[in-house]
């Protein structure tokens, strides 16, 4: 299993040579959100699709 630093370096190294700082930041942002979502799943912080539909209807 990679460390966060290793994962970040690998993701950045896969970007094209003309990638911008914004491209790099976005790639790291997406990786962070994926990790946060996986952590939510592991810790039971999820709702069903039906619960989400009911919540959306209250908007």
C-alpha positions, 0 to 999 in steps of 0.5 A: 500500500502506498503512502499518501506522498507516494500516491501524490507523486505517482499521480503527478508524474502521470500528468503530461509535461505541459500540465499546470499547477491547477492540473496538479492541484485538481488531481490531488483534490480528487485523490483526497476526496476519494480517500475521504469517501472510502473512509466514510464507507469504512466508518459507516457514514453512508445512506441508501439511495432511497434516503438520498432521494427523500433528502433531495425532495426536501430541498 
